[in-house]
Amino acid sequence: INAEYGENREFKDKVLEVVPMVELCEKATKKGNEKGLTFHEHFVKELMQWFKKDFFRWVDCKPCVVCGGASVNAGSLQPTSEELKYGASRVENHTCSICGSTQRFPRYNDPGKLLETREGRCGEWANCFTGICRTMGYDARFINDTADHVWTEVFCPSLGRWVHLDSCEDAWDRPLVYEQGWKKQITYVIAFSKDEVVDVTYRYTLDPGSVSARRKDEQHVIQQIVQTNATFSHSPGKCDELRKRLAREMIGMLTKPGVGASESYDGRQSGSVEWRSQRGEIGDTRNRVIDASDATKSLEVRYSPSADEYTVKLDEKPEQVFKGYESLVSQCQGVRRKVEYDWNMVYLARSTTEAPAHIEWTVKCKMPITQATITMSHTTFEAGTVLWSCSDLGQEANPQYHANFADIDLTKLVGMKEFRISAKMSDSDWQHTQLFRTEVGQEKDLFLINLKF
């Protein structure tokens, strides 16, 4: 953990070379005092969105450099001296499932090196993003959840508290997402900064009793934190400042309900469906619906595969944003989002391990539908096929499928209040069936539901 990397001159120079400062400042300035936040908070939010969408990329297993096929992690390799130089004590062996070619994936821990590679999983993301935040002048710290996840916290003077930021998820001030959305059993969440180490576990739970019961070695952990903090050297004034801030933080965690306690939370968004499922972090994906019960005039739903988010507009109300293609899916099996970095394309595809695959969206309305315009697009190659259906929920046992969604007669939806859209993807090679294929960064109406009531 490189808590002081933001103070490294060479690292600062690298950060200032890659961060689009003018663009982010302009965006933050335009936000004004939106949602009660100042420029300080808006800038770091814009910084996180840029980091996720434009700078860093997630790696489960790297695609084969020989044939472009999907790879699997075939175990660990001995790190080289050059890899160890940049903190890569672990090196994964990614082996192509098609041609058998292998490539090394060093798990670098050095923020400066990560500014060059710009890829990894949560460890690389949090290390690099926390360092960038410190370079930008933020009091940022690295957060380690012993249940195997890491992220960032930033102290916001205008709010008078530490704020949770997870660059992997583009999550701002949603500390309960891991317990309530990912269904993780929180035990220890420890914050590491250049000034101190702090146990911040109780910020991340609504069930402190269960957390306390799981902490079997609490005295040992407390002793380790105390011993580590004794190694820091601060002026009397700084010590007094840190003690007062820590006291306010502890009182806040122990006496106030968690930030966002009334919100709803989804499962993890970063990583493939298979990887998240193996870790048990996918959350509850059952029976999610596109809910139009508050609409009396219209419903408009768009999905952007590039941003991996839905926008939902009910009547004339402000748009709602739902992150992750699974967030509004009622049923999903064997489907994943795929980004082709070499071709700059993005789409939903069948996973490499499950065939055939299917995905469904359920729409529930308060008022009867009077007009329906729906666009669902797909692209196939070679023997790949995609079949679509759009049916009343009462006909779900035997819906009629079509080779193109445009062939479906949508006038049958008139008078209905509930219906389901389904897509089946054949068991040919996974890359031969693609939903909503588009260039990264482009916004097209490849998934559009437009209803009038």
C-alpha positions in Angstrom: 0.0 0.0 0.0 1.6 3.3 -1.1 -0.2 5.8 1.1 2.4 8.5 0.5 2.7 8.1 -3.3 0.7 11.3 -3.9 3.7 13.3 -2.5 6.2 11.7 -5.0 7.4 14.3 -7.5 7.9 11.9 -10.4 4.4 10.4 -9.8 2.8 13.9 -9.6 4.4 14.8 -13.0 3.0 11.6 -14.6 -0.5 12.3 -13.1 -0.6 15.9 -14.5 0.4 14.5 -17.9 -2.6 12.1 -18.1 -5.4 13.8 -16.2 -7.5 16.2 -18.3 -7.5 19.0 -15.7 -9.2 21.7 -17.8 -12.1 19.4 -18.8 -12.7 18.1 -15.3 -12.5 21.6 -13.8 -15.1 22.9 -16.3 -17.4 20.0 -15.6 -17.1 20.5 -11.8 -17.6 24.2 -12.1 -20.8 23.8 -14.1 -22.3 21.7 -11.2 -22.2 24.7 -8.9 -23.7 23.7 -5.5 -25.7 20.8 -7.0 -26.9 18.4 -4.3 -25.2 20.6 -1.7 -21.7 19.8 -2.8 -18.9 22.2 -3.5 -16.3 22.3 -6.4 -14.1 20.2 -4.1 -16.5 17.3 -4.1 -17.7 17.7 -7.7 -14.1 17.6 -9.0 -13.2 14.3 -7.3 -16.5 12.8 -8.6 -15.6 13.9 -12.2 -12.1 12.6 -11.6 -13.5 9.2 -10.6 -15.8 9.0 -13.6 -13.0 9.9 -16.0 -10.8 7.2 -14.3 -13.4 4.5 -14.7 -14.7 5.4 -18.2 -11.7 6.7 -20.0 -8.5 5.8 -18.3 -8.4 2.5 -16.4 -9.7 -0.9 -17.6 -10.8 -4.0 -15.7 -9.0 -7.3 -16.4 -10.5 -10.7 -15.5 -8.2 -12.5 -17.9 -6.4 -10.8 -20.8 -7.5 -11.8 -24.3 -5.1 -13.9 -26.2 -2.5 -11.8 -28.1 -2.1 -14.5 -30.8 -5.7 -15.4 -31.8 -7.8 -13.0 -29.7 -9.6 -15.8 -27.9 -10.7 -15.8 -24.3 -8.1 -16.8 -21.7 -8.3 -18.5 -18.3 -6.1 -18.0 -15.2 -3.9 -21.2 -15.2 -2.2 -20.4 -11.9 0.8 -18.4 -10.7 4.2 -17.7 -12.2 7.5 -16.7 -10.5 7.8 -12.9 -10.7 10.9 -11.5 -12.5 13.2 -8.9 -10.8 11.7 -6.2 -13.0 8.1 -7.2 -12.0 9.2 -7.2 -8.3 10.6 -3.7 -8.8 7.1 -2.5 -9.2 5.5 -4.5 -6.5 4.2 -7.4 -8.5 4.8 -10.2 -6.0 2.0 -12.2 -7.8 2.0 -13.0 -11.5 -0.9 -14.7 -13.1 -0.5 -17.1 -16.1 -3.3 -16.3 -18.6 -3.7 -19.2 -21.0 -5.8 -19.0 -24.2 -8.7 -21.6 -24.2 -8.5 -21.8 -28.0 -4.8 -21.9 -29.1 -3.1 -22.5 -25.7 -0.9 -19.4 -25.9 0.1 -17.9 -22.6 0.9 -14.4 -21.3 2.0 -13.0 -18.0 -0.2 -10.7 -16.0 1.8 -9.1 -13.2 -0.3 -7.7 -10.4 1.6 -4.4 -10.0 1.3 -2.5 -6.8 3.2 0.6 -7.8 0.9 3.5 -8.7 3.5 5.0 -11.0 3.7 1.8 -13.0 -0.1 1.5 -13.0 -0.3 4.9 -14.7 1.5 3.2 -17.6 -0.4 -0.2 -17.7 -3.8 1.3 -16.8 -5.3 -2.1 -16.1 -6.0 -4.6 -13.3 -8.6 -5.5 -10.7 -9.7 -3.7 -7.5 -6.2 -3.6 -6.0 -4.7 -1.9 -9.0 -7.7 0.4 -9.4 -7.6 1.6 -5.7 -3.9 2.0 -5.6 -3.7 4.1 -8.7 -6.8 6.2 -8.0 -5.9 6.9 -4.4 -2.5 8.1 -5.5 -4.1 10.4 -8.1 -6.4 11.8 -5.5 -3.5 12.7 -3.3 -1.7 14.3 -6.2 -4.8 16.5 -6.7 -4.5 17.7 -3.2 -7.1 15.5 -1.5 -6.6 13.9 1.8 -7.2 10.4 0.5 -6.7 7.0 2.1 -6.6 3.4 0.9 -9.4 1.2 2.4 -8.8 -2.6 2.8 -11.7 -4.9 3.5 -10.4 -8.2 4.8 -13.3 -9.9 2.9 -11.2 -9.2 -0.3 -11.9 -5.8 -1.7 -10.2 -2.3 -1.6 -11.3 1.2 -2.4 -10.7 4.9 -1.5 -11.9 7.4 1.0 -11.5 11.2 0.7 -11.9 13.7 3.5 -14.3 16.5 2.5 -13.9 19.6 4.7 -17.2 21.0 3.6 -19.0 17.8 4.7 -16.8 17.5 7.8 -16.2 13.7 7.2 -14.6 11.0 5.1 -16.5 10.0 2.0 -16.4 6.5 0.4 -15.3 6.3 -3.3 -15.0 3.1 -5.2 -13.5 3.8 -8.6 -14.2 0.2 -9.9 -18.0 0.9 -9.4 -18.1 4.6 -9.9 -19.6 4.7 -6.4 -19.7 8.0 -4.4 -20.7 8.0 -0.8 -22.4 4.6 -0.8 -20.5 2.7 2.0 -23.3 0.2 2.6 -23.1 -1.2 -1.0 -20.9 -4.1 0.0 -23.0 -5.4 2.8 -26.4 -4.5 1.4 -25.8 -5.0 -2.3 -22.9 -7.4 -2.7 -24.1 -9.4 0.4 -20.5 -9.4 1.9 -20.0 -10.3 5.5 -18.0 -7.3 6.8 -15.6 -8.1 9.5 -12.7 -5.7 9.3 -12.4 -2.6 7.1 -9.1 -0.7 7.7 -8.1 2.7 6.4 -4.4 3.4 5.6 -3.2 7.0 5.0 0.1 8.8 5.2 -0.9 10.0 8.7 -2.5 7.0 10.5 -4.3 3.7 10.4 -7.9 3.6 11.4 -10.5 0.8 11.9 -13.5 2.2 9.9 -15.5 -1.1 9.8 -18.7 0.3 11.4 -19.2 2.9 8.7 -19.8 0.0 6.3 -22.5 -1.9 8.2 -26.1 -1.7 9.4 -25.6 -4.8 11.6 -22.8 -4.0 14.1 -23.9 -6.8 16.4 -23.2 -9.5 13.7 -19.9 -7.7 12.8 -18.8 -7.7 16.4 -19.6 -11.5 16.7 -17.4 -12.3 13.7 -14.4 -10.4 15.1 -12.7 -13.2 16.9 -9.2 -11.7 17.0 -10.2 -8.0 17.6 -7.6 -7.4 20.4 -4.8 -8.5 18.2 -6.0 -6.2 15.3 -6.3 -3.3 17.7 -2.8 -3.9 19.0 -1.4 -3.9 15.5 -3.1 -0.6 14.6 -1.8 1.0 17.8 1.7 -0.2 17.1 1.6 1.0 13.5 0.3 4.4 14.5 3.1 4.7 17.1 5.6 4.7 14.2 4.2 7.9 12.7 6.0 11.2 13.5 3.8 14.3 13.7 4.0 17.7 15.2 2.0 18.4 18.4 -0.4 20.5 16.4 -0.9 17.7 13.8 -1.4 15.1 16.6 -4.1 17.3 18.1 -5.8 17.7 14.8 -5.8 14.0 14.1 -7.1 13.1 17.5 -10.0 15.5 17.2 -10.9 14.3 13.7 -10.6 10.7 14.8 -12.9 11.3 17.8 -15.5 12.9 15.5 -15.2 10.0 13.1 -15.6 7.3 15.8 -18.6 9.1 17.4 -20.2 9.5 13.9 -19.8 5.8 13.1 -21.1 4.5 16.5 -24.0 6.9 17.0 -25.4 7.6 13.6 -27.1 5.2 11.1 -25.0 4.4 8.0 -24.9 6.9 5.2 -27.5 5.7 2.6 -29.3 3.5 5.0 -32.6 4.1 3.2 -31.2 3.4 -0.3 -31.5 0.2 -2.4 -28.3 -1.4 -3.5 -27.3 -3.7 -6.4 -24.6 -6.4 -6.6 -21.1 -5.8 -7.9 -20.8 -4.3 -11.4 -17.1 -4.7 -12.1 -15.8 -8.0 -13.4 -17.5 -10.7 -15.5 -20.7 -12.4 -14.3 -18.8 -15.7 -13.8 -16.1 -14.0 -11.7 -18.6 -12.1 -9.6 -20.8 -15.2 -9.1 -17.8 -17.3 -8.0 -17.1 -14.6 -5.3 -20.8 -14.4 -4.3 -20.9 -10.6 -4.9 -23.4 -10.5 -7.7 -26.2 -9.6 -5.3 -29.9 -10.5 -5.7 -30.7 -10.5 -9.5 -34.1 -12.1 -9.2 -37.3 -10.5 -10.3 -35.9 -7.0 -11.0 -38.4 -5.0 -13.2 -38.6 -1.8 -15.1 -41.1 -0.1 -12.8 -43.4 2.4 -14.4 -45.9 2.4 -11.6 -45.4 6.1 -11.0 -45.9 7.0 -14.7 -49.3 8.2 -16.1 -48.3 9.5 -19.5 -45.1 7.9 -20.7 -42.1 5.7 -20.1 -38.7 5.9 -21.9 -35.9 3.4 -21.2 -32.5 3.5 -22.9 -29.5 1.2 -22.3 -26.0 2.4 -23.3 -23.6 -0.5 -23.7 -20.7 2.0 -23.8 -21.5 3.5 -20.4 -23.1 0.3 -19.2 -26.1 2.1 -17.8 -29.8 2.6 -18.3 -31.6 5.9 -18.3 -35.3 5.8 -17.3 -37.6 8.7 -17.7 -41.2 8.6 -16.3 -43.5 11.3 -17.7 -41.7 14.7 -17.3 -39.7 13.7 -14.2 -35.9 13.8 -14.1 -34.1 10.9 -15.6 -33.0 8.0 -13.3 -29.8 6.2 -14.0 -29.2 2.5 -13.3 -25.6 1.3 -13.6 -24.8 -2.1 -15.0 -26.7 -4.1 -17.6 -28.0 -6.5 -14.9 -29.5 -3.7 -12.8 -32.9 -3.8 -14.7 -32.7 -7.5 -15.9 -35.4 -9.8 -14.5 -33.6 -13.0 -15.6 -30.1 -13.5 -16.9 -28.1 -16.7 -17.5 -24.7 -16.9 -19.3 -24.6 -13.3 -20.5 -21.7 -10.9 -20.0 -20.7 -7.4 -21.2 -17.6 -7.5 -23.5 -15.3 -4.7 -24.5 -13.0 -5.3 -27.5 -10.2 -2.9 -26.8 -8.4 -3.7 -30.0 -11.5 -3.0 -32.2 -12.9 -0.4 -29.8 -16.3 -2.2 -29.7 -18.6 -3.0 -26.8 -21.7 -5.4 -26.6 -23.4 -8.0 -24.5 -22.4 -11.6 -25.4 -22.7 -15.2 -24.3 -20.2 -16.1 -21.7 -17.4 -18.4 -22.6 -18.6 -21.1 -20.2 -22.4 -21.3 -20.6 -24.4 -22.1 -23.7 -27.1 -21.4 -24.8 -27.7 -18.1 -22.9 -30.7 -15.9 -22.3 -31.6 -12.5 -20.9 -35.0 -10.9 -20.0 -36.4 -7.5 -19.1 -39.8 -7.2 -17.4 -41.9 -4.0 -17.7 -44.7 -3.3 -15.2 -46.9 -0.2 -15.6 -49.7 1.4 -13.7 -51.7 2.5 -16.7 -52.7 0.5 -19.9 -50.3 1.0 -22.8 -51.7 3.0 -25.7 -48.6 3.1 -28.0 -45.3 1.2 -28.0 -42.1 1.8 -29.8 -39.3 -0.7 -28.9 -35.9 -1.2 -30.5 -33.7 -4.2 -29.7 -30.7 -4.8 -31.9 -28.3 -7.7 -32.3 -25.3 -8.7 -34.5 -24.4 -12.3 -35.5 -21.5 -13.9 -37.2 -21.2 -17.2 -38.9 -23.5 -19.8 -37.3 -24.6 -17.5 -34.4 -28.3 -16.8 -33.9 -30.4 -14.6 -31.6 -34.1 -15.1 -31.0 -36.4 -12.5 -29.5 -39.8 -12.5 -27.9 -42.1 -9.9 -26.5 -45.1 -11.3 -24.6 -47.7 -10.8 -21.9 -46.4 -12.2 -18.6 -49.3 -14.6 -18.6 -47.8 -16.3 -21.8 -44.3 -16.7 -20.4 -44.6 -20.5 -20.5 -44.7 -20.6 -24.3 -43.7 -17.3 -25.9 -43.3 -17.0 -29.6 -39.7 -16.2 -30.7 -38.5 -14.3 -33.8 -35.2 -14.0 -35.6 -35.4 -10.2 -35.5 -37.1 -8.0 -32.9 -38.4 -5.8 -35.7 -40.6 -8.7 -36.9 -42.7 -8.6 -33.6 -46.1 -7.0 -33.8 -46.0 -4.5 -31.0 -49.7 -3.5 -31.4 -50.4 -6.5 -29.2 -49.0 -4.6 -26.3 -51.8 -2.0 -26.5 -54.0 -2.4 -23.4 -51.4 -4.4 -21.5 -49.9 -3.2 -18.2 -47.1 -5.8 -18.0 -44.9 -7.6 -20.5 -41.5 -9.2 -20.9 -38.8 -9.0 -23.6 -36.5 -12.0 -23.9 -33.5 -12.8 -26.0 -32.0 -16.3 -26.6 -28.4 -16.6 -27.8 -27.3 -19.8 -29.6 -24.5 -22.1 -28.4 -22.1 -21.2 -31.3 -18.8 -19.5 -30.4 -19.5 -16.8 -27.8 -18.3 -14.0 -30.1 -20.8 -14.9 -32.8 -23.9 -13.6 -31.0 -23.8 -10.0 -29.8 -26.5 -7.7 -28.4 -26.4 -3.9 -28.8 -22.9 -3.9 -30.5 -21.5 -0.4 -30.9 -18.3 1.6 -30.8 -17.0 2.5 -27.4 -18.1 6.1 -26.6 -20.9 6.1 -29.1 -24.6 6.5 -28.1 -27.2 4.9 -30.3 -30.7 3.7 -29.7 -29.8 0.0 -29.8 -32.0 -0.7 -26.7 -35.0 1.6 -26.5 -38.4 1.2 -24.9 -40.8 4.0 -25.5 -44.3 3.6 -24.1 -47.4 6.0 -24.1 -50.3 5.6 -21.6 
